[in-house]
Amino acid sequence: MKKMQFKTNLKCSGCIAAVTPHLNEAAGAGKWKVDLSTPDRLLTVEADADSGKIIQALAKAGYKAEPVAR
């Protein structure tokens, strides 16, 4: 299992609700979380998923994500 982080343009709990089904499909329920208190609105994913798949999942819901270099 790998840990990935992404900067997103999610702004509120409504945004998170919109991406939830897509992220659950791409990464798995309980395998991701969004920290809205950070300026980058960090999405953290801990799953055996491809980063491109995570970015596409957000795009399907109309949001953007870009990987954060670690």
Summary of the structure (lengths in Angstrom):
residues: 70
radius of gyration: 10.5
end to end distance: 16.1
largest distance: 28.2
contacts: 189
relative contact order: 0.33
helix: 34%
strand: 29%
